[in-house]
Each structure stands twice: as C-alpha cells, then as structure tokens.
C-alpha cells in the first residue's frame, strides 16, 4: 500500500511542469505602522501549480507603504520598487482619473450595501453606460450603498468628482466621506454637479455613499458618477491603467494612451493592446471604437455660413469634416448660398451670423424691428422645423444667447468625436421623405455610450416645448432614449421616448408647459447597451424643435398680454400682477397696469385674475386677509389670540425624522441644521411669517407664508399663504388651516400645494405668556401641529348671586359664579361686592292707619309702617293686607280732632312751662337762704354795712318773673 502511494506521488510530481520566473507573483501586504512610518511587505507566491526546480520564492521584503514613481511607472511588489508600465497600459502619477466604466469597477474599488439598519443585502455600485451607478434599490427602503477606495498622495492635492442624484428632497442623497468624515453633497433631482475637496499628503480612505430613506420613490432613486479624479504633485500608483477603448499604448513606460489612427478602431472587449484596421468599405475617425460603412458619404453636408469673396458677401461650402468622406478640392472650394436663418432671426447685409431684434421687439415685413404697444408683448421663440438654418454649427450656435447655455457630452470609452468637433449631439443629414437636417446623437459611437444634451432656459412668458424625433438603424432592444424637464426645487418630468419610431416621426407627448419666471433644464438622453454586437450607426434624430417663451429667442410678432399680467410697451416678458392687484382683461391698454383689489378683498399670489373675498373675522387687506385673531360664535362666545398672534414660533424640528435619520440637530444651531438638511418649521398664528428681512432669511422661500419649511440655507418652501379658522365644538379652542403652499410632489401624484393645520386647544392652567407649539405629524405634505394654552380658552362669563340685606348691618353681598353653560374658559373671577341696603319689610313692621286726605276730603283706612321702621316694601302692607276692611272717613272730623288735640297739647306745654318757672324760683329761694345762713354764721346776727340779704341778680330775676 505504501509503495502504491509513493508511485502515485511520483507520477503526480512528474506530471507538473518546472516553474520559471514568470510563474512567480508578488503582492503587497496591508500597510502597517512601524517606528512611526507606514510600511508594507512585498511577498512572492506561485501564480500556478508547478515544480520549483532551480527557481525559488524570495524572502518577504519590508518596504515603505507609498513610493512615488515617475510617469509611465508604477510601484511594483515584484520589482520591490518602481517598474515600467507594460504595453497596453499607462500611468500618470500626477493625476488619478477614472471614467468611462463599461463592465467593472476600476481596480482598487470595492462596493457594499446595507439596508434597514441590519445586515440585509441590497445592490451596490455597478458600472452602467460608462458611469458608476448606486445600484437598483427602488424596491428597498432605508438603503446605504457604498463605493470605497484608497488613494496615496505624497503632497497636497484635491479630489474632483462629477455626479448627479435622483431622489426626494430630504436626508436621502449622495454623501462623501474622506477618512470617516462625511457630508451630504446633494439631494433631490439634480443635473450633473461637480465637487472638489482638498486632500493632504498621505493615504486617504474615500467613500461615496448613496442613502435612500424610508419614504417615497422619486425618479430612479439612485446616484451616478461620471468621473473621479485625484490631482496631486505626486502619487503612489501600484497598478497601471489599461488603455480605454479607442486608445492604445504600444511601448512600455507610457504615461498616456494614444488614439487609434483614422480608419482603425479598438473596442472595449479587445484582447490586443493595438488598434485594428477597418475592413474595406468601412471607415472611422481617430480614436474610434468601431468602424462604419462609408455610405455616410451619400449626403452632401455644408459648413456654417461665413464671409466669402474677401468679405464682399456670405456663403457656405461643402463641409470638409464629413465623417468618413473627403470632398474634392473643387467641391470644398465651391461657395453656396447660406441657408435662411431660423424664424425670428435675420442677417444684416454681408454678415454671416443670424441675429434677432432687441428683447420686446419683432421684425416686420419691411425688415425693421418694431416695438409692441402697451397691453402686448413680443414672445421670444426658438423655432426649428428642421435644422438646416444651423447646419455646420456646434449645438450652442443654434441658441446664440448667453442665457441659453448648452452642455453636449458623450459618456463612455466608446464615444467618438463628431464632425463638428464635439463628441455627442451634432447637426447631421438624414433621409426621411427626402434629405433633411436633424439634431443627431452622433454617428459611429461604440456599443456602450450615453449621449447627453442639456439646455438651460429662463422662461420669461408662458411657454411650451415641442419636438419630433426618429430612431435610425435601430438594433433590436439595446437602445433607449428619454427627455427630461427639470426645474429647481421641483421634481423632474421624465418621459421615455418610444423606440418604435423608425420610419415615421414620433412627437413628444409629455407635459409641454413651461411656467413664466422659472428656470428649466432640458435634457435629451440616448443610451446604447449593445453588448458585443456592433451597431455603430444607431442614433436618435431630433427632427424639429419649438421652444416658446425662452429668453434669447427671436420674436415673430406681438400677442395680447395674458390675464393676470401687465405689459408695458416694449416688453418681452409679461409681468405677473403683484400681490394685492389683479388683471381680468386680456390684451390692449387695459393690460398696461394691474388693478388694486377693493377693500375687503385680497390677492395673495402673483398673477391673480381676480381678488378673493376675505372671510369673516379677518382684517381687510389688499395683499392678504390678515386675521384679527379674535373670534366670536353665534352664542357670543369669544376666543382671543391677539396676545400670541404675531409671535414667531420656530424653529420647530421634526424629531421623528431626525431620530430616524440619526441626525445631530440643535434648535439653536442653524448652521449645523443646514449642513445636515434638518427639516424645520417656522409659523405664526395670525400674520405672515416672513414679513421682515430677518424672517425672510429664516424661511428661505420668497413666497409669502403663514408657515414655512426649511432644509438648508438655500432650500425652503411655503407651507400655506391663505388662512382659515374654525372654533372647535364647545369652544374648546381654534383649528387653524394654512392652504396654498408651494407645490409638493409625492409618489406619482400630480403636484399639490403644501398645507398646515394647527389645533390650538384650551387649557386654563397653561398660563405661559408664550406657549409651546409642537409638531405632531406629516402626511403627504400636510403638516399638523398642536398647542395647549389659556389664550385659546373663551373668556369666562359669570352669574351674579346677591344675598338678602342684613337687618343688623344693613349691608348686602354680591358674589360671582362661572356660567355653567360654558366648558373650559379662562379669566379672573370678580371680587365680591358689598353695598349698603334696606332690609325687606316684614308683616310685624306694619300697622293700620289712615291715608292722606284726598281732594274729596276723604281718608282711607290702610297699612302704614310703624314709627321708626325703615325697610324696602314689596307691597303696601303685610302679607294679609288684602283682608283689611275698606273704610273711609271725612277729613273734617279729622281736622276738628286734630285741632282739639293741638289745643290740648298747647295747654300741656303752657302748664309745663309754668311748672318749670316755679321750680326755678324754688331753687333760687333755697340758694339765697343757704347763703344768708352762711353769712350770719360768719358775721353774727348783724350784717356788714351795705350788705343786703338779697343779691341784685335775685331782685332782677324776681322782676323778670
């Protein structure tokens, strides 16, 4: 048995080939720190299974982690230093640039994706149409798709990246992390953007992360990268880059690749580092990835209009840059008449350029520029029923105004330069019911390209866009095209164009409207993904294009000013009636100036055709119906919020979203919140929230609003500009609605305005001068807030209760109690009131008496109050007064009795007076006797001379008596 094993081992060993030096591979280990330096090891390994006879692996060698090699060289583990790039590759240590991805990520790049806060997988970054794309994650919520790679710099440099994103405005979007420190670059629907970041010398870990939150799907819900470039003085490059398709390198140590010569090509899948010659009857331009049949020469194309005959005239010649064709010298020198200018444009004598009249003017039949009168305007237009007027020009030449910038680019290594020096769309001839000139996506591109044409417009009047298109030499299913209309802060309107239109024109059937005052970006996209099958002639042709209302266009005449606008003489752009005014006529002098709203009516948005009646309970105003902040229902219940009606509440942060997205928000740190696009709100209950410069800055949006939403220092929205108020049942508070906010987009619904609801609820115990307004929820751009405050309670009304009059103190007390008909209410109870009073009369306070004499000298028997009794009588007598017998008497007897009584009383009085006099005399005699007795006792029986026993006063008194 042992012998058999030895035999088998011998046979196996004998079957292996002997190793050579080419079988030895080498790699660098991960970098590590040693004595304060970044180090690595170069380690050899056998690249295949072989018999190491006479050849052995070298011992690992410790080396610096980063070594800067000259151009055309790379840091090689096998060479233990710098080595030349092999044939077919290149290296430029001053620039690390990657673009034109066809199938795979660039060497050194890796990708991963996580979703839902777990380790659940999702799609990472992939190469697609010459770009890097964050993967198809439309079906997944809460996605983080990461692209990661390292770069080594020996000196300061910078990172540059071209990217775009398609998602909703929120925390979703593209984030860039450099060595773990990150920031959000963009969110929403963007065109191609460029970011540049400085980098210090050393190794850096770079991550591009696309974050998708748990909310809506918007657009294609992904991010794209067109180009990544790292520029530095020197870099440590460990691997040379292979030459892209259409380029080659035929020597070692190349720092750049060269384009394939004319009539040769090199495609993306080529295993050779050299270019291949086109077959007979096929041609190509320099740098081609494929060849095209020479039948393209069947069209005679012309160059642009130019001065000829020494400047004495204008004309055009056969183009000398017809792809794959070279006209004869006689043809090239032959002048032909220039094509007519596009409608609205004209040439001045002996001038090749097409120009237009000044803004607000049009050119009449005589060739003169005329000004439109008041109430009319000159609509600017770009009208191209075909493109013969601009043949030979670059695309921007068809839109000569600087207000219409054009970007025209082909992405992917398979792009070729077009006949006019651009590498994407070009004006070219095609055949459709005769020979015509169209706007072509380019002829001869390879099989993996994305051709992109974007045009920026400022719409100055109500506008529209229309175009027709055609597909030429269309392969079965590997071509697609789209048209997108973009506007800042508004989701893109994207339409995929039907590729069925190969023999008859298709017409753009999407939303053609362009709103005055907005800026737009129009984007045409042509994509080829045709695998290994060559379709070099596949292209899209835009056969006609009409853009109305765009600044820079030429006017064909005057048209009436629209309702809701005013048009001064000579205007190119109708001005929307400002808030507080309106215009209900179309055209003529009546449209020269907008009209002011009547009292009690308002127009709150520009461009009003009428003014709306202000609802009840608001102040009268022309620009807005500002509420009085005090409401009274049919029952007379009043709620008064004037104390807090002009208070600015905010920033109020959506804590639910902040916690979910794990943002570091701080209500007092606006800068930090802006950097993280934290969603915040500002509101007023009874006034415009952005009615001064400081508040305008908080809201960002220029639109007037009672409530506004802010994400960053440049992105914000109105959440409602029209206020309505309803008293809640049982007067428990006020429900506030702000409607007519800026448009919101949700899923596939048409745009609808933002709305805000605030429930201001009565709480008599919540007596804070400024109550707290809390965010409750948000559902499809309807925002809900809530507040508890005593200000929302109706003013309490009270019931009086008065006590009986106290007979002892003769005081009466009034106390106050809350009206039981009210629920919650607020207000101070009045203090008790004590006032003097008369007690109510009792039965025992009355006695029977006689009335006053009447004119008939009669008296009636009746009840009268007893002497000394003062009280408040409810009736003329006690409770049994009705039982008193009716009795009358003559007033004569009464008078006699009264006289007798009077005489008797007088006699009694006289008698009393006489008794008083006698009493006084008695007292006086007693006094004299007492004095006499005293004197006799003092002087004896004889009195001193001149002393009488009677005083003079006594004598006078006796006489008076």
Residue pairs with C-beta under 8 A, 6 or more apart in sequence:
13 51
16 49
16 50
16 51
17 50
17 51
18 50
18 51
18 52
18 53
18 54
18 55
19 46
19 50
19 51
19 52
19 53
19 55
20 50
20 55
21 55
22 47
23 46
23 47
23 48
23 50
23 55
24 44
24 45
24 46
24 47
24 55
24 57
24 78
25 44
25 45
25 46
25 47
25 78
26 42
26 43
26 44
26 45
26 76
26 77
26 78
27 42
27 43
27 45
27 77
28 40
28 41
28 42
28 43
28 63
28 77
28 238
29 40
29 41
29 43
30 40
31 38
31 39
31 40
31 65
31 203
32 38
32 39
32 40
33 39
34 62
37 64
37 65
38 64
38 65
38 66
38 202
38 203
39 62
39 63
39 64
39 65
40 62
40 63
40 64
40 65
41 60
41 61
41 62
41 63
42 60
42 61
42 63
42 77
42 78
42 80
43 60
43 77
44 57
44 58
44 60
44 78
45 57
46 52
46 57
61 80
63 80
63 81
65 152
65 203
65 236
66 75
66 152
66 154
66 202
66 203
66 236
67 75
67 81
67 82
67 236
68 93
68 154
68 234
68 235
68 236
69 75
69 82
69 83
69 91
69 93
69 236
69 237
70 82
70 93
71 91
71 92
71 93
71 94
71 255
72 84
72 85
72 90
72 91
72 252
72 253
72 254
72 255
73 82
73 83
73 84
73 85
73 91
73 93
73 237
73 253
74 82
74 83
74 85
74 91
74 237
74 238
74 239
74 240
75 81
75 82
75 236
75 237
75 238
76 82
76 83
76 238
77 238
84 252
84 253
85 91
85 240
85 249
85 252
85 253
85 254
86 240
86 252
87 249
87 250
87 251
87 252
87 254
87 273
88 242
88 243
88 248
88 249
88 273
89 240
89 241
89 242
89 243
89 249
89 254
89 273
90 240
90 241
90 243
90 249
90 254
90 255
90 256
90 257
91 237
91 240
91 241
91 254
91 255
92 255
92 256
93 234
93 235
93 236
93 237
94 231
94 232
94 233
94 234
94 235
95 229
95 230
95 231
96 151
96 229
96 230
96 231
96 235
96 237
97 227
97 228
97 229
97 230
98 106
98 227
98 228
98 229
98 241
99 130
99 226
99 227
99 228
99 411
100 130
100 244
100 245
100 411
100 412
100 413
101 127
101 128
101 130
101 131
101 132
102 127
102 130
102 245
102 268
102 412
102 413
102 414
102 448
103 127
103 268
104 127
105 111
105 125
105 126
105 127
105 132
105 147
106 149
106 241
107 239
107 241
108 149
108 150
108 238
108 239
109 125
109 147
109 148
109 149
110 147
110 148
110 149
111 124
111 125
111 126
111 145
111 146
111 147
111 148
112 124
112 146
112 148
113 121
113 122
113 123
113 124
113 135
113 137
113 143
113 144
113 145
113 146
114 120
114 121
114 122
114 143
114 144
115 121
115 122
115 137
115 140
115 141
115 142
115 143
115 144
116 140
116 141
116 142
117 142
122 135
122 137
122 140
122 143
122 145
123 134
123 135
123 136
123 137
123 140
123 145
124 134
124 135
124 145
124 146
124 147
125 132
125 133
125 134
125 135
125 145
125 146
125 147
125 208
126 132
126 133
126 135
127 133
129 411
129 412
129 448
129 449
129 450
129 527
129 529
130 411
130 412
130 413
130 414
130 415
130 448
130 449
130 450
131 224
131 225
131 226
131 411
131 412
131 450
132 147
132 224
132 225
133 222
133 223
133 224
133 225
134 145
134 147
134 210
134 222
134 223
134 224
135 145
135 210
135 222
136 222
137 143
137 145
137 212
137 221
137 222
138 217
138 220
138 221
140 212
141 212
141 213
141 214
141 215
142 212
142 213
142 214
143 210
143 211
143 212
144 209
144 210
144 211
144 212
145 209
145 210
145 212
146 207
146 208
146 209
147 207
147 208
147 209
147 225
148 205
148 206
148 207
148 208
149 206
150 203
150 204
150 205
150 206
151 159
151 199
151 203
151 204
151 206
151 230
151 235
152 202
152 203
152 204
152 235
152 236
153 199
153 200
153 201
153 202
153 203
153 204
153 230
153 232
153 234
153 235
153 236
154 201
154 232
154 233
154 234
154 235
154 236
155 201
155 232
155 233
155 234
156 198
156 199
156 200
156 201
156 232
156 233
157 198
157 199
157 201
157 230
157 231
157 232
157 233
157 235
158 196
158 197
158 198
158 199
158 230
158 231
158 232
159 178
159 195
159 196
159 197
159 199
159 206
159 228
159 229
159 230
160 194
160 195
160 196
160 227
160 228
160 229
160 230
160 231
161 176
161 194
161 195
161 208
161 225
161 227
161 228
161 229
162 192
162 193
162 194
162 225
162 226
162 227
163 174
163 185
163 186
163 192
163 193
163 194
163 195
163 208
163 223
163 224
163 225
163 226
164 186
164 190
164 191
164 192
164 193
164 223
164 224
164 226
165 173
165 174
165 185
165 186
165 187
165 188
165 189
165 190
165 210
165 222
165 223
165 224
166 189
166 190
166 218
166 219
166 220
166 221
166 222
166 223
166 492
167 173
167 187
167 188
167 189
167 212
167 218
167 219
167 221
167 222
167 223
168 187
168 188
168 213
168 215
168 216
168 218
168 491
168 745
169 187
169 188
169 489
169 711
169 715
170 187
170 213
170 215
170 657
170 677
170 679
170 711
171 184
171 187
171 211
171 213
171 657
171 661
171 663
171 676
171 677
172 187
172 211
172 212
172 213
172 215
173 184
173 185
173 186
173 187
173 188
173 210
173 211
173 223
174 184
174 185
174 186
174 187
174 208
174 209
174 210
174 211
174 223
175 182
175 183
175 184
175 185
175 208
175 209
175 210
175 211
176 182
176 183
176 185
176 195
176 197
176 206
176 207
176 208
176 209
177 205
177 206
177 207
177 208
177 209
178 197
178 199
178 204
178 205
178 206
179 204
179 205
180 205
182 207
182 209
183 675
184 675
184 676
184 677
185 193
185 195
186 193
187 677
188 218
188 489
188 491
189 218
189 219
189 486
189 490
189 491
189 492
191 454
191 486
191 521
191 523
192 226
192 407
192 454
199 230
199 232
201 232
208 223
208 225
210 222
210 223
212 221
213 660
213 661
214 660
216 746
216 747
217 747
218 491
218 745
219 491
219 492
219 494
226 411
243 249
243 257
243 266
243 273
244 257
244 268
244 413
245 266
245 267
245 268
245 270
245 289
245 413
245 414
245 446
246 259
246 260
246 265
246 266
246 287
246 288
246 289
246 413
246 414
246 415
246 416
246 446
247 257
247 258
247 259
247 260
247 266
247 287
247 413
248 257
248 258
248 260
248 266
248 273
248 274
248 275
249 257
249 258
249 273
250 258
250 273
250 274
259 286
259 287
260 266
260 275
260 284
260 286
260 287
260 288
261 275
261 286
262 283
262 284
262 285
262 286
263 277
263 278
263 282
263 283
263 284
263 291
264 275
264 276
264 277
264 278
264 284
264 288
265 275
265 276
265 278
265 284
265 288
265 289
265 290
265 291
266 272
266 274
266 275
266 276
266 289
267 289
267 290
267 414
267 446
267 447
267 534
268 289
268 413
268 414
268 446
268 447
268 448
269 532
270 276
278 284
278 291
279 291
281 293
281 294
282 291
282 292
282 293
282 294
283 291
283 292
283 293
283 294
283 296
283 323
283 324
283 325
284 290
284 291
284 292
284 324
284 416
284 444
285 323
285 324
285 416
285 417
285 444
286 417
287 416
287 417
288 416
288 444
288 446
289 413
289 414
289 415
289 416
289 445
289 446
289 447
290 414
290 444
290 445
290 446
290 447
290 534
290 536
291 444
291 536
292 323
292 324
292 443
292 444
292 536
292 537
293 537
294 324
294 325
296 322
296 323
296 324
296 325
296 443
296 537
297 322
297 324
297 325
299 322
299 428
299 429
299 430
299 431
299 435
300 318
300 429
301 318
301 319
301 322
301 391
301 392
301 419
301 428
301 429
302 316
302 317
302 318
302 319
302 336
302 339
302 391
302 392
303 316
303 317
303 318
303 319
303 320
303 321
303 392
304 316
304 352
304 391
304 392
304 393
304 397
305 314
305 315
305 316
305 338
305 339
305 347
305 352
305 353
305 354
305 392
306 314
306 315
306 316
306 352
307 313
307 314
307 350
307 352
308 314
308 315
308 335
309 315
309 335
311 350
312 350
313 350
314 338
314 347
314 350
314 351
314 352
315 335
315 336
315 337
315 338
316 335
316 336
316 337
316 338
316 339
316 392
317 332
317 333
317 334
317 335
317 336
318 327
318 331
318 332
318 334
318 336
319 327
319 392
319 419
320 326
320 327
320 332
321 419
321 420
321 421
322 419
323 418
323 419
323 443
323 444
338 347
338 352
339 388
339 389
339 391
340 389
341 347
341 354
341 389
342 354
342 382
342 383
342 384
342 389
342 390
342 398
342 554
343 381
343 383
343 554
343 556
344 356
344 362
344 363
344 380
344 381
344 382
344 383
344 553
344 554
344 555
344 556
345 354
345 355
345 356
345 389
345 554
346 354
346 355
346 356
346 363
346 367
347 353
347 354
347 355
348 355
353 400
354 389
354 400
355 400
356 363
356 553
356 554
356 555
357 363
357 369
357 370
357 378
357 554
357 555
358 369
359 378
359 380
359 551
359 572
359 573
360 371
360 372
360 377
360 378
360 555
360 570
360 571
360 572
361 369
361 370
361 371
361 372
361 378
361 555
361 570
362 369
362 370
362 372
362 378
362 555
362 556
362 557
362 558
363 369
363 370
363 554
363 555
364 370
371 569
371 570
372 378
372 558
372 567
372 569
372 570
372 571
373 558
373 569
374 567
374 568
374 569
374 589
374 591
374 592
375 560
375 561
375 567
375 587
375 588
375 589
375 590
375 591
375 592
376 558
376 559
376 560
376 561
376 567
376 587
376 588
376 591
377 461
377 558
377 559
377 561
377 567
377 571
377 572
377 573
377 574
378 555
378 557
378 558
378 571
378 572
379 461
379 548
379 549
379 555
379 556
379 559
379 572
380 460
380 461
380 548
380 549
380 550
380 551
380 552
380 553
380 554
380 555
380 572
381 546
381 547
381 548
381 549
381 550
381 553
381 554
381 555
381 556
382 398
382 399
382 404
382 545
382 546
382 547
382 550
382 552
382 553
382 554
383 546
383 547
383 556
384 390
384 398
384 544
384 545
384 546
385 544
386 436
386 437
386 438
386 543
386 544
387 398
387 427
387 437
387 438
387 439
387 545
388 436
388 437
389 398
390 397
390 398
390 427
391 427
391 429
391 437
392 420
392 427
393 420
393 427
394 408
394 420
394 421
394 422
395 406
395 408
395 422
395 425
395 426
395 427
395 439
395 453
396 405
396 406
396 408
398 427
399 406
399 455
399 552
400 552
401 551
401 552
401 553
402 552
403 457
403 458
403 551
403 552
404 455
404 456
404 457
404 550
404 551
404 552
405 455
405 456
406 453
406 454
406 455
406 456
407 452
407 453
407 454
407 455
408 422
408 424
408 425
408 452
408 453
408 454
409 423
409 424
409 451
409 452
410 416
410 423
410 424
410 442
410 445
410 449
410 450
410 451
410 452
411 449
411 450
411 451
411 452
412 445
412 446
412 448
412 449
412 450
413 446
413 448
414 445
414 446
414 447
414 448
414 449
414 528
415 423
415 424
415 442
415 445
415 446
415 449
415 451
416 423
416 442
416 444
416 445
416 446
417 423
418 424
418 425
418 426
418 442
418 443
419 426
419 428
420 426
420 427
423 442
424 441
424 442
424 451
424 452
424 453
425 439
425 440
425 441
425 442
425 451
425 453
425 524
425 542
426 439
426 440
426 442
427 437
427 438
427 439
427 440
428 437
428 438
428 440
428 443
428 541
429 435
429 436
429 437
429 438
430 436
430 437
430 438
430 440
430 470
430 472
430 541
432 470
432 505
432 543
436 543
438 470
438 541
438 542
438 543
439 453
439 541
439 542
439 543
439 545
440 472
440 539
440 540
440 541
440 542
441 451
441 453
441 481
441 524
441 526
441 539
441 540
441 541
442 451
442 539
443 536
443 537
443 539
444 536
444 537
445 451
445 528
445 536
445 538
445 539
446 528
446 536
447 478
447 528
447 529
447 530
447 531
447 532
447 533
447 534
447 535
448 528
448 529
448 530
449 527
449 528
450 525
450 526
450 527
450 528
451 525
451 526
451 527
451 540
452 523
452 524
452 525
452 526
453 523
453 524
454 521
454 522
454 523
454 524
455 521
455 522
455 523
456 519
456 520
456 521
456 522
457 514
457 519
457 520
457 521
457 522
457 547
457 550
457 551
458 519
458 550
458 551
459 514
459 515
459 516
459 517
459 518
459 519
459 520
459 549
459 550
459 551
460 516
460 517
460 549
460 550
460 551
460 572
460 573
461 516
461 549
461 562
461 572
461 573
461 574
462 513
462 514
462 515
462 516
462 549
462 562
462 574
463 513
463 514
463 515
463 516
463 547
463 548
463 549
463 550
464 512
464 513
464 514
464 546
464 547
464 548
464 549
465 485
465 508
465 512
465 514
465 522
465 545
465 546
465 547
465 548
466 507
466 508
466 512
466 544
466 545
466 546
467 483
467 507
467 508
467 542
467 543
467 544
467 545
467 546
468 505
468 506
468 507
468 508
468 542
468 543
468 544
469 481
469 497
469 501
469 505
469 506
469 507
469 508
469 540
469 541
469 542
469 543
470 501
470 502
470 504
470 505
470 506
470 540
470 541
470 543
471 479
471 481
471 499
471 501
471 502
471 538
471 539
471 540
471 541
472 502
472 537
472 538
472 539
472 540
472 541
473 535
473 537
473 538
473 539
474 499
474 502
474 538
475 530
475 533
475 535
475 538
478 528
478 529
478 530
478 531
478 533
478 535
479 499
479 526
479 527
479 528
479 529
479 530
479 535
479 538
480 496
480 499
480 527
480 529
481 496
481 497
481 499
481 524
481 525
481 526
481 527
481 540
482 494
482 495
482 496
482 497
482 524
482 525
483 494
483 495
483 497
483 508
483 510
483 522
483 523
483 524
483 525
484 492
484 493
484 494
484 495
484 522
484 523
484 525
485 492
485 493
485 510
485 511
485 514
485 520
485 521
485 522
485 523
486 492
486 493
486 520
486 521
486 522
486 523
487 515
487 518
487 519
487 520
487 521
488 518
488 519
489 715
489 717
489 742
490 743
490 745
490 751
491 745
493 510
493 511
495 508
495 509
495 510
497 506
497 508
497 540
498 506
500 506
505 543
505 544
514 520
514 548
514 549
514 550
516 549
516 573
516 574
516 576
517 576
524 540
524 542
526 539
526 540
528 535
528 538
530 538
547 553
551 572
551 573
555 572
559 587
560 586
560 587
560 588
560 591
561 567
561 574
561 583
561 586
561 587
561 591
562 574
562 586
563 583
563 584
563 585
563 586
563 609
564 576
564 577
564 582
564 583
564 607
564 608
564 609
565 574
565 575
565 576
565 577
565 583
565 591
565 594
565 607
566 574
566 575
566 577
566 583
566 591
566 592
566 593
566 594
567 574
567 575
567 591
567 592
568 575
568 592
569 592
576 606
576 607
577 583
577 594
577 603
577 606
577 607
577 608
578 594
578 606
579 603
579 604
579 605
579 606
579 608
579 623
579 624
579 704
580 596
580 597
580 602
580 603
580 621
580 622
580 623
581 594
581 595
581 596
581 597
581 603
581 608
581 622
582 594
582 595
582 597
582 603
582 608
582 609
582 610
582 611
583 590
583 591
583 594
583 595
583 608
583 609
584 595
584 609
584 610
585 591
596 622
597 603
597 611
597 622
597 623
598 611
599 620
599 622
600 613
600 614
600 620
601 611
601 612
601 613
601 614
601 622
602 611
602 612
602 614
602 621
602 622
602 623
602 624
602 625
603 610
603 611
603 612
603 622
603 623
604 623
604 624
604 625
604 704
604 721
604 722
604 740
605 721
605 740
611 622
612 625
614 620
614 621
614 625
615 625
615 724
617 627
617 628
617 630
617 631
617 725
618 625
618 626
618 627
618 628
618 723
619 625
619 626
619 627
619 628
623 704
624 688
624 704
624 721
625 722
625 723
626 686
626 687
626 688
627 645
627 686
627 723
627 725
628 642
628 686
629 640
629 641
629 642
629 645
629 685
629 686
630 638
630 639
630 640
630 641
630 642
631 638
631 639
631 640
631 725
631 727
631 734
632 638
633 727
633 731
637 727
637 731
637 794
637 822
638 794
638 795
639 727
639 731
639 733
639 734
639 762
639 792
639 793
639 794
639 795
640 791
640 795
641 685
641 686
641 734
641 760
641 791
641 792
642 686
643 769
643 791
644 685
644 770
644 771
644 789
644 791
645 684
645 685
645 686
645 687
646 684
646 686
646 687
647 684
647 685
647 770
648 682
648 683
648 684
648 689
648 695
649 682
649 683
649 684
649 685
649 773
650 680
650 681
650 682
650 683
650 698
651 667
651 670
651 673
651 680
651 681
651 682
651 698
651 710
652 680
652 681
652 682
652 683
652 773
652 774
652 775
652 785
653 665
653 667
653 673
653 678
653 679
653 680
653 681
653 775
654 679
654 680
654 681
654 775
654 778
655 665
655 775
657 679
658 665
658 678
658 679
663 676
663 678
664 672
664 676
665 672
665 673
665 676
665 678
666 672
666 673
667 673
672 678
673 680
674 711
674 712
674 713
675 712
677 711
677 712
677 715
678 711
679 709
679 710
679 711
680 709
680 710
680 711
681 707
681 708
681 709
681 710
681 719
681 775
681 783
681 785
682 689
682 690
682 695
682 698
682 699
682 707
682 708
682 710
683 689
683 706
683 707
683 708
683 719
683 756
683 758
683 773
683 785
684 706
684 707
685 706
685 736
685 758
685 760
686 723
687 706
688 704
688 705
688 706
689 695
689 699
689 705
689 706
689 707
689 708
690 696
690 698
690 699
690 701
690 704
690 705
690 708
691 704
696 702
698 708
698 710
699 705
699 708
699 710
699 716
699 718
700 708
700 710
700 712
700 713
700 714
700 715
700 716
701 708
701 716
701 717
701 718
701 742
703 717
703 718
703 721
703 741
703 742
704 718
704 721
705 718
705 719
705 720
705 721
705 738
705 741
706 719
706 720
706 721
706 723
706 738
706 756
707 718
707 719
707 720
707 738
707 741
707 756
707 783
708 716
708 717
708 718
708 719
709 716
709 717
709 718
709 719
709 754
709 783
710 716
717 741
717 742
717 744
717 754
718 740
718 741
718 742
718 754
719 738
719 741
719 742
719 754
719 755
719 756
719 783
720 737
720 738
720 739
720 740
720 741
720 753
720 754
720 755
720 756
721 738
721 739
721 740
721 741
722 738
722 739
722 740
723 736
723 737
723 738
724 736
724 737
724 739
725 734
725 735
725 736
725 737
726 734
726 735
726 737
727 733
727 734
727 735
728 734
728 735
728 759
728 761
730 823
731 762
731 794
731 822
731 823
731 824
731 825
732 761
732 762
732 823
732 824
733 759
733 760
733 761
733 762
733 792
733 793
734 760
734 792
735 757
735 758
735 759
735 760
736 756
736 757
736 758
736 759
736 760
737 755
737 756
737 757
738 755
738 756
738 757
738 758
739 753
739 755
740 753
741 753
741 754
741 755
741 756
741 781
742 753
742 754
743 751
743 752
743 753
743 754
744 751
744 752
744 753
744 754
744 780
744 781
745 751
746 752
746 780
746 781
752 781
754 781
754 782
754 783
755 781
755 782
755 783
756 782
756 783
756 784
756 785
757 782
757 783
757 784
757 785
758 773
758 784
758 785
758 786
758 787
759 784
759 785
759 786
759 787
760 787
760 789
760 791
760 792
761 786
761 787
761 788
761 789
761 792
762 788
762 789
762 790
762 792
762 793
762 794
762 824
762 825
762 826
763 788
763 789
763 790
763 792
763 793
763 824
764 790
764 793
764 824
764 825
764 826
765 790
766 788
766 789
766 790
767 790
768 789
771 787
771 788
771 789
771 791
772 787
773 785
773 786
773 787
774 785
774 786
774 787
775 783
775 784
775 785
776 784
776 785
776 786
777 783
777 784
778 784
790 826
791 826
793 824
793 825
793 826
794 822
794 824
794 825
794 826
795 825
795 826
795 827
796 818
796 819
796 822
796 825
796 826
796 827
796 829
797 818
797 819
797 822
797 825
798 816
798 817
798 818
798 819
798 829
798 830
799 816
799 817
799 818
799 819
799 820
800 814
800 815
800 816
801 814
801 815
801 816
801 817
802 812
802 813
802 814
802 815
803 812
803 813
803 814
803 815
804 812
804 839
804 840
805 811
805 812
805 837
805 838
805 839
805 840
805 872
806 812
806 837
806 839
807 839
810 836
810 837
810 838
810 839
811 834
811 835
811 836
811 837
812 834
812 835
812 836
812 837
813 832
813 833
813 834
814 832
814 833
814 834
814 835
815 832
816 829
816 830
816 832
818 825
818 829
837 872
838 870
838 871
838 872
839 871
839 872
840 871
840 872
840 873
840 874
841 865
841 869
841 871
841 872
841 873
841 874
841 878
842 871
842 878
843 878
843 879
843 880
844 878
845 865
845 866
845 869
845 871
845 878
846 863
846 864
846 865
846 866
846 877
846 878
846 881
847 863
847 864
847 865
847 866
848 861
848 862
848 863
848 864
848 884
849 861
849 862
849 863
849 864
850 859
850 860
850 861
850 862
850 889
850 894
851 859
851 860
851 861
851 862
852 859
853 859
853 891
853 894
854 860
854 891
857 890
857 891
857 892
858 888
858 889
858 890
858 891
859 888
859 889
859 890
859 891
859 894
860 886
860 887
860 888
861 884
861 885
861 886
861 887
861 888
861 889
862 876
862 877
862 884
863 876
863 877
863 878
863 881
863 884
865 871
865 873
875 881
877 884
917 961
921 961
924 954
924 957
928 949
928 950
928 951
928 954
932 949
935 943
935 947
936 943
943 949
